[in-house]
Amino acid sequence: MDVIVTDIAIVGAGGAGLRAAIEVAEQNPSLKIALISKVFPMRSHTVAAEGGAAGVVKPNDSFDLHFDDTVSGGDWLCDQDAVDLFVRAAPEELTRMEHWGCPWSRDADGRVAVRAFGGMKTERTWYAADKSGFHMLHTLFQTSLKYPSITRYDEFYSTELLVEEKRCTGLVAIELRSGKLVAFRAKAVILATGGAGRVFPFTTNGAIKTGDGMAMAYRAGVPLKDMEFVQYHPTGLPGTGILITEGARGEGGLLTNRDGYRYLQDYGLGPPDPWPRNKAMELGPRDRLSQAFWHEQQKGRTVETPFGDAVNLDIRHLGEKKIDERLPMVRELAISYVGIDPVHAPIPVRPVVHYTMGGIDTDIDAATPLPGLFAAGECACVSINGANRLGSNSLAEILVFGARAGRSAIAFAQANPHGSERAAKARADEAQAKIRALFLNDGTESAPALRRAMNETMESGVGIFRTEESLQQSCAVLADLRTRFAQVRLEDRSNVFNTDLVQVLELGAMLDVAQTMAEAALTRTESRGSHQRLDYPKRDDEDFLAHSIASYSSGERPAIGSRNVVITRSRPGERIYGGGGS
Ligand SMILES: Cc1cc2nc3c(=O)[nH]c(=O)nc-3n(C[C@H](O)[C@H](O)[C@H](O)COP(=O)(O)OP(=O)(O)OC[C@H]3O[C@@H](n4cnc5c(N)ncnc54)[C@H](O)[C@@H]3O)c2cc1C
């Protein structure tokens, strides 16, 4: 087996991983960095982000307002020290991106343009047309290329962490081109592996978002935090789940039901003031809008499409010129995937799984409870997103906490030697043996069938609305699927680019992650943000103003504990958008 010795290993070359790598390279050029990614960096999901990144820049805005929107948007489950730090650092990071070449859209007077976004009570979302993630990732990727201390390992699939005497000392990865297992020995490791939307069947998330890093950390004894909070974005295209950015509503798009009625006014999000005075309605937070869709569906007021029920997103009144200037990709996607030109007709949309609020338990310095292991980006839970992330906070989060993870890893790597070579080899041999066993397993289970069953039970039992019964059922199905997974059979037993092997390993990760989502949701007998229990419709601050903490146990199910939320200055209150509260 090949052994690569580096100072800092970073798994994930999306926005968070690249930002962390650049920080390390800039702050301490003598540290060697291994940047490991299962796909070429530009194919990371960050590239798909459309709408933009939040950061206070307008004179009428303030850190306090961004803090308040984020904390109330997260239904008071955010750690307020983390949010404070985040809102202050975000504009600096976005400006730095500009200096590195990110082409932010501009107002006519040359200043950075900002657009409105859901749950943000003033315009603070920086954007590059509706291809913000694409431009940000390009900017980070090209910047990373100038540092000789960064060595890239593209198309390396990481399977597990090396842990020695309760410290993370590296990781194991498969070089996909050859099928060889490689051990990376590092003084510090940063996980920046993104979210896990693919545990659900209908998602905006790219096929690679399978929660691998979350599962790696979890199996190494690091808890996953707040996993029951899964965000549905209210406007995905029926059939494919392709995202129509919130920027479309930020620019003035309206949501109507089958009667052409702006139904959000019936769900405490009104009144329906004419644009642009309106700060709620269509610009209410995502959890509320997705839940309103569900109610409209129950009332039979949605629009039927060949791919299920939808509502209409209408941007016709913006006119062709503005649509082409601000929302070119929205037009392109609607024409290509639902055959509708939004200049002339409304776009059918429906809620779609979009973002994992929960993730690897970290503190505000991106440190996990396992010394030497750090995490940042969507795979981590700091937590600034609480029970419901506000749109455009994530692209800023990956920069702010990617950089912090880089700095924390530097400090750790400077203070600690490598783990022992012998222990690393022994652990890597065990990993190799597990993969061999998979190749030799003549079991009867098929990975696609298990995956479908997992997807179905997550949708039916752990969706927008949940009940004790639906969750109990999903938990039982998932426990059974994990048992059956031990009998999974590889169809392709070759070494070179074995995508079957990768998909089986991804499925294993997803089953672990899905289980933490369902079990944590079962334990939380209240409704908060994106977690809505039909049997417990009220928020219960007395018992549940706390993070859920899911720990790996050798038994069939994770152990679910809890930890207090950090509250510095905003006591839990009612979430009020437009005319009404909850
Ligand atoms: C369609 C879409 C639009 C969005 N729009 C916005 C928006 O406008 N504004 C906003 O704030 N947020 C938006 N988001 C959310 C935001 O884009 C993501 O949360 C964020 O980009 C995640 O960045 P990341 O660096 O954490 O992970 P990613 O960009 O997902 O990168 C993960 C990296 O980890 C690597 N990796 C994963 N597993 C392994 C493994 N086992 N071995 C090796 N490498 C591995 C991958 O190769 C990849 O390089 C959007 C999300 C989607 C899906």
The ligand as a Tripos MOL2 file, in Angstrom:
@<TRIPOS>MOLECULE
LIG
   53    58     1     0     0
SMALL
NO_CHARGES

@<TRIPOS>ATOM
      1 C1        -28.3430   23.5470   -6.6500 C.3       1 LIG1
      2 C2        -27.8300   24.2380   -5.4180 C.ar      1 LIG1
      3 C3        -27.8410   25.6300   -5.3490 C.ar      1 LIG1
      4 C4        -27.3710   26.2640   -4.1890 C.ar      1 LIG1
      5 N1        -27.3870   27.6290   -4.1520 N.ar      1 LIG1
      6 C5        -26.9010   28.2700   -3.0620 C.ar      1 LIG1
      7 C6        -26.8500   29.6930   -3.0160 C.ar      1 LIG1
      8 O1        -27.2110   30.3920   -3.9610 O.2       1 LIG1
      9 N2        -26.3620   30.2720   -1.8970 N.ar      1 LIG1
     10 C7        -25.9240   29.5420   -0.8270 C.ar      1 LIG1
     11 O2        -25.4830   30.1280    0.1600 O.2       1 LIG1
     12 N3        -25.9360   28.1880   -0.8590 N.ar      1 LIG1
     13 C8        -26.4150   27.5440   -1.9490 C.ar      1 LIG1
     14 N4        -26.4190   26.1770   -1.9730 N.ar      1 LIG1
     15 C9        -25.7720   25.4410   -0.8790 C.3       1 LIG1
     16 C10       -24.2620   25.5250   -1.0530 C.3       1 LIG1
     17 O3        -23.9410   25.5640   -2.4190 O.3       1 LIG1
     18 C11       -23.5450   24.3450   -0.4240 C.3       1 LIG1
     19 O4        -23.9700   24.1600    0.8920 O.3       1 LIG1
     20 C12       -22.0310   24.5750   -0.4040 C.3       1 LIG1
     21 O5        -21.5790   24.9380   -1.6830 O.3       1 LIG1
     22 C13       -21.2940   23.3490    0.0850 C.3       1 LIG1
     23 O6        -19.9160   23.5320   -0.0750 O.3       1 LIG1
     24 P1        -18.8760   22.4980    0.5530 P.3       1 LIG1
     25 O7        -17.5360   22.9970    0.1970 O.co2     1 LIG1
     26 O8        -19.2150   22.2750    1.9700 O.co2     1 LIG1
     27 O9        -19.1870   21.1260   -0.2080 O.3       1 LIG1
     28 P2        -19.1840   20.7260   -1.7670 P.3       1 LIG1
     29 O10       -19.0690   21.8810   -2.6730 O.co2     1 LIG1
     30 O11       -20.3570   19.8150   -1.9230 O.co2     1 LIG1
     31 O12       -17.8380   19.8900   -1.9210 O.3       1 LIG1
     32 C14       -17.6600   18.6370   -1.3250 C.3       1 LIG1
     33 C15       -16.3010   18.0900   -1.7230 C.3       1 LIG1
     34 O13       -16.0460   16.9110   -0.9850 O.3       1 LIG1
     35 C16       -15.5270   15.9160   -1.8240 C.3       1 LIG1
     36 N5        -15.8560   14.6180   -1.2390 N.ar      1 LIG1
     37 C17       -17.0190   14.1970   -0.7130 C.ar      1 LIG1
     38 N6        -16.9150   12.9410   -0.2730 N.ar      1 LIG1
     39 C18       -15.6540   12.5470   -0.5130 C.ar      1 LIG1
     40 C19       -14.9200   11.3420   -0.2950 C.ar      1 LIG1
     41 N7        -15.4870   10.2690    0.2640 N.pl3     1 LIG1
     42 N8        -13.6280   11.2980   -0.6830 N.ar      1 LIG1
     43 C20       -13.0400   12.3510   -1.2790 C.ar      1 LIG1
     44 N9        -13.6890   13.5120   -1.5200 N.ar      1 LIG1
     45 C21       -14.9720   13.6080   -1.1320 C.ar      1 LIG1
     46 C22       -16.1730   16.1850   -3.1720 C.3       1 LIG1
     47 O14       -15.4090   15.6270   -4.2140 O.3       1 LIG1
     48 C23       -16.1740   17.7140   -3.1940 C.3       1 LIG1
     49 O15       -14.9340   18.1840   -3.6580 O.3       1 LIG1
     50 C24       -26.8930   25.5030   -3.1060 C.ar      1 LIG1
     51 C25       -26.8750   24.1260   -3.1870 C.ar      1 LIG1
     52 C26       -27.3690   23.4970   -4.3110 C.ar      1 LIG1
     53 C27       -27.3850   21.9940   -4.3330 C.3       1 LIG1
@<TRIPOS>BOND
     1     1     2 1
     2     2     3 ar
     3     2    52 ar
     4     3     4 ar
     5     4     5 ar
     6     4    50 ar
     7     5     6 ar
     8     6     7 ar
     9     6    13 1
    10     7     8 2
    11     7     9 ar
    12     9    10 ar
    13    10    11 2
    14    10    12 ar
    15    12    13 ar
    16    13    14 ar
    17    14    15 1
    18    14    50 ar
    19    15    16 1
    20    16    17 1
    21    16    18 1
    22    18    19 1
    23    18    20 1
    24    20    21 1
    25    20    22 1
    26    22    23 1
    27    23    24 1
    28    24    25 2
    29    24    26 1
    30    24    27 1
    31    27    28 1
    32    28    29 2
    33    28    30 1
    34    28    31 1
    35    31    32 1
    36    32    33 1
    37    33    34 1
    38    33    48 1
    39    34    35 1
    40    35    36 1
    41    35    46 1
    42    36    37 ar
    43    36    45 ar
    44    37    38 ar
    45    38    39 ar
    46    39    40 ar
    47    39    45 ar
    48    40    41 1
    49    40    42 ar
    50    42    43 ar
    51    43    44 ar
    52    44    45 ar
    53    46    47 1
    54    46    48 1
    55    48    49 1
    56    50    51 ar
    57    51    52 ar
    58    52    53 1
@<TRIPOS>SUBSTRUCTURE
     1 LIG1         1 GROUP 0 **** ****
